[in-house]
Amino acid sequence: MRPDGCRRATLWLSRAMSVLTLEPRPAGKRWLFPRCRPQVAGLGNPGLPGTRHSVGLAVLGHLARRLGVADTWARDRRCAADLAVASLEDAQLVLLRPRRLMNASGRSVARAAELFGLTAEEVYLVHDELDKPLGKVALKLGGSARGHNGVRSCISCLNSHAMPRLRIGIGRPAHPDTVQAHVLGSFSAAEQELLPLLLERATDMLLDHIRERSQRPSLGPDLSEFLPP
């Protein structure tokens, strides 16, 4: 049986999603960060923690701990993902861990965005980046997938290139034939020593950008009444 906290989280998520799905948007308006309610999706391969390709999930886990919601993940079968909702000042963040493999993760991301009534601009993707050395983090506002299959899946399913991406450097191996093994492999002992600082830096960059966007004028409903006690 699930712990009581998880059951409450699941019931709350179901209620909140139902309200969002049924409530129409005002005529001629769209919800651009209503009280700043973005979705943050960590891309990776479920069941393969600790690999370079799943560093997006590691960042999301660190973010959940920082926001105090690490124990509130609830599975939602409609989007084949684990969800948690966190408050950040006036912002309300939907955290998402797809349960699908990386190459199909866009289906989970797009379905959750639909359930919460979010546009592509309101969906942050957190993922690994071969062309940046380990320890480097960059925020990119939209653009192509740059060869990343998880991002490509999200672009296809959301039918947009507009998603902000937090790119976490994992470094590119010298020989092209070793790229797949490098991406799917685990961090070395030396690399693992760098991970705590990397996760902290990535989380800071993400939260700073969300805070900045939350200061902009917004439209749409306030979800605070649906937050669990």
LUMZA-33092 format. One line per 2 residues: number of its first residue (from 1); their letters; for each residue x, y, z of N, C-alpha, C. Coordinates in pm, 1 decimal. Layout:
N
NUM	a	X Y Z X Y Z X Y Z; ... $
This chain:
229
1	mr	84.9 -119.8 0.0 0.0 0.0 0.0 88.3 124.6 0.0; 48.9 226.2 -71.6 126.7 348.1 -75.3 120.3 419.5 58.7 $
3	pd	225.9 492.4 97.1 218.8 575.8 216.5 108.2 678.1 202.4; 56.2 724.8 319.6 -54.2 819.4 317.7 -19.0 945.5 240.8 $
5	gc	106.3 992.1 256.1 147.1 1113.6 186.1 136.9 1098.5 36.2; 177.2 982.4 -16.2 169.8 960.3 -160.4 25.8 953.3 -207.2 $
7	rr	-60.2 889.6 -126.4 -201.6 882.1 -164.0 -263.5 1020.5 -169.0; -228.8 1104.2 -69.5 -282.3 1240.9 -69.6 -231.7 1318.5 -189.3 $
9	at	-103.3 1300.4 -220.6 -46.8 1370.4 -336.7 -116.6 1328.8 -465.0; -143.4 1196.3 -477.7 -209.8 1146.7 -598.2 -349.7 1205.3 -611.5 $
11	lw	-424.3 1209.1 -498.1 -559.9 1264.0 -501.8 -557.0 1411.9 -536.1; -460.3 1483.1 -477.9 -450.8 1625.5 -507.6 -417.2 1649.2 -654.0 $
13	ls	-320.9 1573.9 -707.5 -282.9 1591.3 -847.6 -400.6 1564.0 -940.2; -476.8 1459.2 -908.8 -591.6 1425.7 -991.3 -694.0 1538.1 -989.0 $
15	ra	-718.1 1594.4 -869.4 -815.6 1702.7 -858.0 -768.7 1826.2 -931.9; -642.8 1862.6 -911.5 -589.7 1982.7 -975.8 -593.0 1970.9 -1126.6 $
17	ms	-553.4 1853.7 -1179.4 -552.4 1833.7 -1324.0 -693.4 1841.2 -1380.7; -790.0 1784.1 -1307.7 -927.4 1785.5 -1355.9 -978.5 1928.2 -1367.0 $
19	vl	-948.6 2010.1 -1266.7 -993.7 2148.8 -1269.6 -930.3 2222.0 -1386.1; -799.4 2201.1 -1404.6 -729.8 2270.6 -1511.8 -780.9 2228.7 -1648.3 $
21	tl	-814.8 2101.3 -1662.1 -860.5 2051.8 -1790.6 -998.6 2106.3 -1825.0; -1084.6 2119.7 -1724.3 -1222.1 2157.4 -1750.4 -1241.7 2308.2 -1758.5 $
23	ep	-1156.3 2386.1 -1691.3 -1177.1 2530.1 -1687.5 -1129.9 2592.9 -1818.0; -1218.0 2664.5 -1890.8 -1177.8 2723.5 -2019.3 -1086.3 2842.3 -1999.0 $
25	rp	-1003.8 2870.3 -2098.7 -921.0 2988.8 -2095.5 -1003.4 3109.8 -2137.6; -971.9 3228.2 -2085.0 -1045.1 3348.3 -2125.9 -1030.5 3370.6 -2275.9 $
27	ag	-1134.7 3419.0 -2339.7 -1132.4 3440.9 -2483.5 -1021.6 3538.6 -2520.1; -942.1 3501.3 -2619.7 -837.5 3588.3 -2669.4 -713.1 3593.5 -2584.6 $
29	kr	-704.7 3512.6 -2479.8 -588.1 3514.3 -2392.3 -528.6 3374.7 -2382.0; -398.7 3371.2 -2346.5 -336.1 3242.9 -2317.8 -267.6 3252.1 -2182.5 $
31	wl	-244.6 3140.2 -2120.5 -183.6 3137.6 -1989.5 -31.6 3139.9 -2004.8; 29.1 3255.0 -1990.3 173.7 3264.8 -1993.4 223.0 3277.6 -1849.4 $
33	fp	271.3 3167.0 -1794.8 317.4 3161.3 -1656.7 213.1 3217.1 -1559.5; 92.2 3155.6 -1549.8 -5.9 3200.8 -1451.0 48.7 3176.7 -1311.7 $
35	rc	76.4 3283.7 -1240.0 146.2 3276.1 -1111.8 274.6 3196.0 -1129.8; 329.4 3197.5 -1249.5 449.7 3124.5 -1288.3 435.2 2977.1 -1254.0 $
37	rp	363.5 2902.5 -1336.7 340.9 2761.4 -1311.1 408.1 2678.5 -1420.1; 540.8 2678.2 -1429.7 605.0 2599.4 -1535.2 615.8 2452.8 -1498.4 $
39	qv	642.3 2374.4 -1598.4 675.2 2233.4 -1579.7 826.0 2217.2 -1597.9; 889.1 2144.1 -1508.0 1031.7 2114.9 -1519.0 1046.4 1964.7 -1536.6 $
41	ag	1092.6 1923.3 -1653.1 1103.1 1781.2 -1685.8 1249.5 1739.8 -1689.1; 1284.0 1641.7 -1607.7 1418.3 1586.1 -1609.8 1423.2 1468.4 -1705.2 $
43	lg	1507.6 1476.0 -1807.9 1514.2 1369.5 -1908.4 1622.0 1268.5 -1870.9; 1590.9 1142.5 -1895.4 1685.0 1034.8 -1864.5 1620.5 901.1 -1893.4 $
45	np	1688.1 796.4 -1854.0 1633.6 662.1 -1869.6 1594.0 608.0 -1732.5; 1464.3 586.7 -1709.2 1421.8 533.2 -1579.7 1485.2 397.9 -1553.8 $
47	gl	1525.6 376.7 -1430.7 1590.5 250.8 -1395.5 1740.0 252.2 -1416.5; 1793.8 361.8 -1471.0 1938.5 371.2 -1493.7 1994.1 498.2 -1427.8 $
49	pg	1975.8 511.9 -1296.3 2031.2 630.1 -1228.3 2183.5 621.7 -1224.6; 2245.7 735.4 -1216.7 2390.8 738.4 -1206.8 2462.7 737.0 -1339.9 $
51	tr	2388.5 723.4 -1451.3 2451.5 728.0 -1582.8 2454.6 872.5 -1632.4; 2545.1 899.5 -1725.1 2557.2 1035.2 -1777.6 2429.0 1078.7 -1849.5 $
53	hs	2364.5 986.1 -1918.6 2244.1 1019.8 -1994.4 2127.0 1053.1 -1902.1; 2134.9 1014.1 -1776.7 2026.4 1039.7 -1681.7 2059.3 1153.5 -1585.8 $
55	vg	2157.8 1236.9 -1620.3 2194.2 1344.6 -1529.5 2080.0 1444.9 -1514.4; 1991.8 1454.8 -1614.4 1874.9 1541.9 -1600.7 1784.8 1497.8 -1486.5 $
57	la	1771.0 1367.0 -1467.9 1692.4 1315.4 -1356.2 1761.2 1345.1 -1223.6; 1894.0 1341.0 -1222.5 1968.4 1372.3 -1100.1 1946.9 1518.0 -1059.9 $
59	vl	1948.4 1607.3 -1157.8 1923.4 1748.6 -1129.2 1781.9 1767.2 -1075.9; 1685.4 1699.0 -1135.5 1547.1 1711.5 -1090.5 1532.0 1660.4 -947.3 $
61	gh	1600.2 1550.9 -914.5 1596.5 1500.7 -777.5 1653.5 1601.5 -679.5; 1762.3 1666.9 -719.4 1822.5 1769.1 -632.6 1728.3 1887.5 -617.4 $
63	la	1662.9 1925.6 -726.6 1565.9 2034.6 -721.9 1451.5 2000.7 -626.7; 1401.0 1878.1 -634.1 1291.0 1836.7 -546.5 1333.4 1841.8 -399.7 $
65	rr	1456.8 1800.1 -371.2 1505.0 1807.0 -232.7 1518.7 1951.2 -187.1; 1569.4 2036.5 -274.4 1586.9 2177.5 -238.6 1450.7 2242.2 -206.1 $
67	lg	1346.7 2202.9 -280.5 1214.6 2262.9 -262.6 1129.7 2188.9 -159.9; 1185.3 2084.4 -99.6 1115.7 2013.7 7.5 1003.8 1922.6 -37.4 $
69	va	1009.4 1872.2 -161.9 902.0 1785.6 -211.7 955.0 1648.4 -254.8; 1073.6 1611.8 -208.6 1134.1 1485.8 -252.5 1053.9 1364.1 -208.4 $
71	dt	970.6 1379.2 -105.8 890.5 1266.8 -56.1 746.8 1268.9 -106.8; 718.5 1353.8 -204.4 579.7 1367.3 -248.4 557.4 1322.6 -392.2 $
73	wa	654.5 1257.4 -453.9 635.9 1209.9 -591.4 515.3 1117.3 -598.6; 433.9 1135.7 -699.6 316.0 1051.4 -720.2 309.7 1009.7 -866.8 $
75	rd	284.9 884.4 -890.1 277.8 834.4 -1027.1 144.9 872.2 -1090.9; 150.3 922.1 -1212.9 29.0 950.5 -1289.1 33.4 869.3 -1417.7 $
77	rr	-59.0 776.2 -1429.9 -57.6 684.3 -1544.0 -98.5 752.3 -1673.6; -170.0 865.4 -1663.5 -213.2 933.5 -1785.8 -95.2 986.6 -1865.9 $
79	ca	9.9 1026.2 -1797.7 127.7 1076.4 -1869.8 249.2 987.5 -1848.7; 229.5 870.9 -1785.8 339.8 776.6 -1764.3 460.3 848.4 -1704.7 $
81	ad	437.6 910.0 -1589.6 543.9 986.8 -1526.4 517.9 997.6 -1376.8; 622.5 1032.7 -1302.8 609.1 1069.4 -1162.6 602.3 1221.3 -1155.6 $
83	la	509.2 1272.7 -1075.7 486.7 1416.5 -1065.3 499.2 1462.4 -921.1; 545.8 1584.3 -904.6 544.5 1651.5 -774.9 519.5 1799.2 -802.9 $
85	va	455.7 1867.4 -709.8 428.3 2009.6 -724.9 492.7 2083.0 -609.0; 567.0 2188.6 -640.8 640.2 2263.7 -539.3 608.9 2411.6 -550.9 $
87	sl	616.4 2481.0 -437.9 598.3 2625.7 -435.6 734.7 2692.8 -431.1; 747.9 2799.7 -508.4 869.0 2881.3 -507.6 824.5 3026.5 -507.5 $
89	ed	819.2 3083.8 -385.4 765.9 3218.6 -369.8 626.9 3222.6 -432.6; 604.1 3304.9 -535.6 472.9 3310.0 -600.5 458.2 3205.6 -710.0 $
91	aq	562.8 3127.8 -733.6 559.3 3030.1 -842.0 510.5 2895.3 -791.7; 450.8 2820.2 -883.7 410.5 2682.6 -856.6 469.5 2596.9 -966.9 $
93	lv	557.5 2506.5 -929.7 632.3 2428.4 -1026.1 579.2 2286.0 -1032.7; 559.1 2236.9 -1153.4 525.9 2097.2 -1175.9 655.8 2024.8 -1211.7 $
95	ll	700.0 1934.8 -1127.0 821.1 1857.1 -1153.4 780.5 1723.4 -1213.6; 850.4 1682.3 -1317.8 809.5 1562.3 -1391.4 928.8 1472.5 -1420.5 $
97	rp	913.9 1342.8 -1387.5 1012.1 1239.8 -1421.9 943.1 1138.2 -1512.7; 968.3 1144.1 -1643.8 903.8 1047.0 -1732.9 940.8 904.2 -1696.0 $
99	rr	845.0 814.8 -1708.6 871.4 671.9 -1688.2 900.9 601.4 -1820.3; 896.7 674.9 -1928.7 932.6 618.8 -2058.5 1082.1 636.7 -2082.2 $
101	lm	1137.4 554.2 -2172.5 1277.2 568.2 -2208.7 1301.6 703.1 -2275.3; 1427.0 745.5 -2274.8 1463.7 878.2 -2323.7 1403.4 909.7 -2460.1 $
103	na	1413.9 816.3 -2554.3 1371.1 844.3 -2691.7 1221.2 865.7 -2704.9; 1143.3 827.0 -2604.0 997.9 845.8 -2607.3 950.0 938.1 -2495.6 $
105	sg	1042.0 1005.0 -2428.7 1005.2 1085.8 -2312.2 914.8 1203.4 -2348.2; 919.6 1248.7 -2473.7 835.0 1360.1 -2514.3 687.2 1331.7 -2498.9 $
107	rs	648.2 1206.4 -2509.8 506.5 1172.7 -2493.4 459.7 1203.2 -2351.3; 542.7 1174.2 -2253.4 508.3 1205.2 -2114.3 508.4 1354.6 -2089.8 $
109	va	609.5 1423.5 -2141.2 622.0 1567.5 -2121.0 503.3 1640.7 -2183.5; 468.1 1605.0 -2306.2 359.0 1672.7 -2375.3 224.3 1644.3 -2310.6 $
111	ra	203.7 1521.3 -2266.0 75.6 1486.4 -2203.1 57.9 1562.5 -2071.0; 164.1 1572.6 -1992.9 154.7 1647.4 -1867.6 130.3 1795.7 -1894.7 $
113	ae	195.9 1850.2 -1995.8 172.7 1989.8 -2030.8 26.8 2012.1 -2069.9; -29.7 1916.2 -2142.0 -171.3 1925.8 -2179.5 -260.6 1921.9 -2056.4 $
115	lf	-232.6 1832.2 -1964.3 -315.0 1818.5 -1844.2 -311.0 1944.7 -1759.0; -196.4 2010.6 -1753.1 -183.1 2130.8 -1672.4 -209.6 2258.9 -1750.4 $
117	gl	-243.9 2246.5 -1878.0 -276.7 2363.9 -1956.7 -158.3 2453.7 -1985.3; -40.4 2394.8 -2007.4 81.2 2472.7 -2027.7 120.8 2477.9 -2174.8 $
119	ta	184.7 2588.0 -2213.0 238.7 2601.3 -2346.7 381.6 2549.5 -2349.2; 436.8 2532.3 -2469.7 573.8 2482.3 -2482.7 673.3 2575.2 -2413.3 $
121	ee	650.0 2706.0 -2416.5 739.5 2801.7 -2352.1 744.5 2783.4 -2201.4; 645.5 2714.5 -2145.8 637.4 2694.2 -2001.0 691.1 2558.2 -1958.3 $
123	vy	757.5 2488.8 -2048.5 811.9 2355.9 -2020.0 964.3 2362.2 -2025.5; 1027.7 2347.1 -1910.9 1173.4 2341.5 -1904.5 1218.6 2196.2 -1921.8 $
125	lv	1318.5 2176.2 -2006.4 1379.2 2044.6 -2022.8 1517.7 2047.1 -1960.5; 1548.0 1949.4 -1876.0 1679.5 1937.6 -1813.6 1743.4 1810.4 -1868.0 $
127	hd	1858.6 1824.1 -1934.7 1915.2 1707.1 -2001.9 2067.3 1717.1 -2013.8; 2129.9 1606.5 -2047.4 2273.7 1599.5 -2065.8 2313.9 1665.5 -2197.2 $
129	el	2438.9 1713.0 -2203.7 2490.2 1780.4 -2322.3 2632.1 1732.3 -2351.2; 2647.5 1660.3 -2461.5 2777.8 1605.8 -2500.0 2880.4 1714.7 -2529.9 $
131	dk	2837.5 1823.2 -2587.6 2930.1 1924.5 -2636.2 2971.2 2025.7 -2530.9; 2944.6 1995.9 -2405.7 2993.8 2077.5 -2295.5 3068.0 1987.1 -2197.2 $
133	pl	3181.0 2032.5 -2145.7 3256.2 1949.7 -2049.9 3179.2 1933.4 -1919.1; 3210.9 1827.4 -1848.1 3146.0 1803.9 -1719.2 3172.4 1922.1 -1626.6 $
135	gk	3066.9 1968.9 -1563.5 3077.3 2083.4 -1474.4 3023.6 2210.8 -1535.9; 3005.5 2213.9 -1669.4 2950.2 2330.3 -1736.0 2798.9 2316.3 -1749.6 $
137	va	2728.7 2424.4 -1721.8 2582.9 2426.5 -1729.1 2541.0 2549.7 -1808.1; 2442.7 2534.0 -1896.6 2396.1 2647.8 -1975.6 2245.8 2638.9 -1994.0 $
139	lk	2181.7 2754.0 -1996.0 2038.1 2761.1 -2020.6 2016.3 2812.4 -2161.9; 1948.4 2734.3 -2243.1 1922.4 2768.9 -2382.7 1772.1 2786.5 -2400.6 $
141	lg	1732.7 2896.7 -2462.4 1591.1 2924.8 -2482.3 1548.8 2880.7 -2621.6; 1502.2 2757.3 -2631.0 1454.4 2704.5 -2757.7 1567.3 2661.8 -2849.4 $
143	gs	1529.8 2626.4 -2973.4 1627.1 2583.3 -3072.1 1612.8 2436.3 -3106.8; 1708.2 2386.8 -3186.0 1702.1 2249.4 -3234.1 1743.6 2150.1 -3125.6 $
145	ar	1726.6 2022.2 -3156.7 1760.1 1916.4 -3061.3 1910.0 1893.1 -3051.8; 1987.1 1935.3 -3149.8 2132.6 1918.5 -3150.1 2172.9 1772.4 -3129.8 $
147	gh	2095.6 1681.5 -3190.0 2128.7 1540.5 -3183.7 2082.7 1467.2 -3058.7; 2015.1 1536.7 -2967.2 1969.7 1472.2 -2843.5 1831.9 1409.8 -2866.9 $
149	ng	1822.9 1278.2 -2853.8 1698.5 1208.7 -2887.0 1583.6 1242.9 -2792.8; 1613.7 1267.3 -2666.1 1507.5 1304.8 -2572.9 1447.8 1440.0 -2607.0 $
151	vr	1534.3 1535.6 -2638.9 1486.5 1667.8 -2679.1 1411.4 1657.6 -2811.3; 1461.3 1577.0 -2903.1 1392.7 1557.6 -3031.0 1251.8 1502.8 -3009.4 $
153	sc	1236.9 1409.1 -2917.5 1105.2 1353.1 -2886.8 1012.2 1461.1 -2831.1; 1065.4 1547.2 -2744.7 983.5 1654.2 -2686.8 941.4 1754.2 -2793.8 $
155	is	1033.1 1788.8 -2882.6 1000.7 1881.2 -2991.4 889.6 1823.5 -3078.6; 900.1 1695.1 -3108.9 800.4 1630.4 -3193.5 663.3 1625.8 -3125.2 $
157	cl	661.4 1587.8 -2998.5 533.4 1569.4 -2928.9 468.3 1701.7 -2890.6; 548.4 1802.9 -2860.3 494.2 1934.6 -2828.1 473.2 2019.6 -2952.7 $
159	ns	526.8 1969.6 -3064.8 516.9 2040.5 -3192.6 571.0 2182.8 -3180.3; 685.6 2194.9 -3113.4 744.1 2326.5 -3089.7 892.4 2311.7 -3056.9 $
161	ha	969.3 2416.0 -3089.6 1109.9 2423.7 -3051.0 1130.7 2523.1 -2937.4; 1023.5 2570.7 -2875.7 1032.0 2686.5 -2786.2 1070.1 2653.5 -2642.9 $
163	mp	1085.1 2526.0 -2605.7 1109.3 2491.0 -2466.7 1246.3 2539.9 -2419.4; 1253.3 2605.2 -2303.7 1383.3 2635.6 -2244.8 1453.3 2505.3 -2204.8 $
165	rl	1585.5 2496.7 -2228.1 1658.6 2373.5 -2194.6 1774.7 2405.7 -2102.1; 1781.3 2336.5 -1991.0 1897.4 2343.8 -1903.3 1989.4 2229.6 -1943.3 $
167	ri	2102.4 2263.3 -2004.7 2194.0 2164.2 -2061.6 2308.3 2138.0 -1964.2; 2323.4 2012.3 -1925.8 2423.4 1972.2 -1827.1 2538.1 1902.3 -1899.6 $
169	gi	2655.4 1960.9 -1896.6 2768.8 1904.9 -1968.7 2813.8 1770.0 -1914.2; 2835.8 1675.0 -2005.4 2890.6 1544.8 -1966.1 3019.9 1516.3 -2042.3 $
171	gr	3058.8 1606.0 -2132.4 3182.6 1587.5 -2208.1 3166.5 1488.0 -2322.0; 3240.6 1510.2 -2428.7 3238.4 1420.6 -2544.3 3368.5 1342.1 -2549.8 $
173	pa	3360.5 1210.1 -2561.1 3483.7 1131.0 -2569.5 3559.3 1159.9 -2698.3; 3688.6 1132.2 -2696.2 3773.7 1164.8 -2811.2 3738.0 1083.4 -2934.9 $
175	hp	3702.0 956.9 -2916.1 3675.3 870.4 -3031.1 3525.2 858.5 -3055.1; 3477.8 886.4 -3176.6 3333.2 880.8 -3205.3 3270.8 745.1 -3176.1 $
177	dt	3345.5 637.7 -3189.5 3289.1 504.1 -3168.1 3254.0 478.1 -3022.3; 3302.7 560.9 -2932.2 3277.6 537.7 -2789.5 3169.0 628.6 -2732.4 $
179	vq	3104.7 707.1 -2819.0 3006.0 802.7 -2770.2 2890.0 733.6 -2699.5; 2834.8 629.5 -2761.5 2718.9 562.8 -2700.2 2754.6 503.1 -2564.8 $
181	ah	2869.3 437.1 -2556.5 2911.2 378.0 -2429.1 2934.3 486.9 -2324.3; 2988.1 600.0 -2368.7 3012.1 711.7 -2276.8 2880.8 766.1 -2222.4 $
183	vl	2785.0 788.7 -2309.3 2657.0 846.6 -2268.7 2581.3 752.8 -2174.1; 2579.9 625.0 -2207.5 2502.7 528.6 -2128.2 2580.1 476.6 -2007.6 $
185	gs	2708.0 512.8 -1997.6 2789.2 464.9 -1886.5 2770.7 547.6 -1759.9; 2819.9 493.1 -1650.1 2811.2 562.9 -1521.6 2925.2 663.2 -1507.2 $
187	fs	2904.3 762.5 -1425.9 3010.0 859.2 -1396.9 3126.3 788.8 -1327.5; 3246.1 825.3 -1363.3 3364.4 769.0 -1298.5 3374.0 821.4 -1155.5 $
189	aa	3462.9 761.9 -1078.1 3480.5 805.7 -939.1 3523.0 952.1 -933.2; 3612.2 991.9 -1024.5 3656.7 1131.5 -1026.4 3542.4 1224.6 -1064.9 $
191	eq	3460.6 1182.8 -1159.7 3347.4 1265.6 -1202.4 3243.5 1278.6 -1091.3; 3224.0 1171.1 -1015.4 3125.2 1174.4 -908.4 3160.7 1276.4 -801.5 $
193	el	3289.1 1306.1 -786.2 3328.8 1407.9 -689.5 3284.1 1546.3 -733.2; 3266.4 1565.5 -862.9 3222.2 1695.1 -915.9 3070.6 1710.1 -914.7 $
195	lp	2998.1 1598.3 -902.2 2852.7 1602.4 -918.4 2780.3 1690.2 -815.7; 2814.2 1685.7 -686.5 2738.5 1770.7 -591.8 2741.1 1918.2 -630.1 $
197	ll	2858.3 1969.7 -667.2 2867.5 2109.4 -707.0 2791.6 2134.1 -837.3; 2799.3 2037.7 -929.7 2728.2 2050.2 -1056.8 2577.3 2056.8 -1034.7 $
199	le	2524.0 1968.9 -951.6 2380.2 1966.7 -924.4 2336.4 2096.2 -857.2; 2420.1 2146.8 -767.8 2386.9 2271.8 -698.9 2385.7 2388.2 -797.3 $
201	ra	2485.0 2394.4 -883.9 2493.8 2503.3 -981.2 2376.9 2498.1 -1079.0; 2342.9 2377.9 -1125.7 2232.9 2363.1 -1219.9 2100.5 2404.7 -1156.2 $
203	td	2079.5 2364.5 -1031.7 1956.3 2400.2 -961.9 1947.1 2550.1 -941.0; 2056.8 2613.2 -904.0 2058.0 2758.3 -885.1 2021.0 2830.3 -1014.9 $
205	ml	2080.7 2786.0 -1126.5 2054.5 2851.6 -1254.3 1907.7 2838.5 -1293.6; 1852.3 2719.9 -1273.5 1712.4 2696.3 -1308.3 1619.5 2781.9 -1223.0 $
207	ld	1640.6 2781.8 -1093.0 1552.8 2857.5 -1003.6 1565.2 3007.5 -1028.1; 1685.0 3055.5 -1055.3 1702.7 3198.6 -1082.9 1623.3 3239.7 -1206.9 $
209	hi	1624.9 3154.9 -1309.7 1552.8 3189.7 -1431.8 1401.9 3185.2 -1409.6; 1355.1 3087.7 -1334.0 1211.6 3079.2 -1305.5 1167.5 3198.6 -1222.1 $
211	re	1247.6 3237.6 -1123.7 1213.4 3355.4 -1042.7 1204.5 3480.7 -1130.2; 1297.8 3495.7 -1221.9 1298.0 3612.4 -1308.6 1172.4 3616.4 -1394.9 $
213	rs	1134.2 3502.2 -1448.5 1014.8 3497.4 -1533.4 888.0 3517.1 -1452.1; 891.6 3477.3 -1324.5 771.1 3489.5 -1241.2 736.4 3634.0 -1211.2 $
215	qr	830.5 3726.7 -1233.7 803.6 3868.1 -1207.8 724.2 3933.2 -1319.1; 708.7 3862.5 -1431.1 635.6 3920.2 -1543.1 485.3 3916.2 -1517.5 $
217	ps	407.1 4006.7 -1577.0 260.8 4002.8 -1562.0 206.7 3868.7 -1607.7; 107.3 3817.2 -1538.0 55.5 3684.2 -1569.4 -95.8 3685.1 -1577.4 $
219	lg	-148.1 3583.2 -1644.3 -291.3 3563.3 -1657.5 -324.5 3424.3 -1608.5; -451.0 3402.1 -1572.4 -492.3 3266.5 -1542.6 -518.8 3242.6 -1395.4 $
221	pd	-559.8 3120.4 -1360.1 -603.5 3087.5 -1225.4 -487.2 3067.5 -1130.1; -513.3 3086.8 -1002.6 -416.5 3059.2 -896.3 -445.8 2920.5 -841.0 $
223	ls	-343.8 2835.7 -834.0 -364.9 2698.4 -787.6 -340.3 2681.6 -638.3; -315.4 2788.4 -565.3 -275.4 2773.8 -425.0 -380.3 2700.6 -343.7 $
225	ef	-506.6 2712.9 -378.9 -611.4 2646.0 -301.6 -604.2 2494.2 -315.4; -532.1 2445.1 -415.8 -523.4 2301.6 -436.9 -397.9 2242.2 -374.6 $
227	lp	-308.8 2329.1 -320.5 -187.1 2274.7 -261.1 -222.8 2193.5 -138.8; -158.7 2078.5 -118.4 -189.1 1995.5 -1.1 -145.8 2065.1 125.7 $
229	p	-213.4 2039.2 239.8 -176.9 2103.8 366.4 -41.3 2056.6 414.2 $
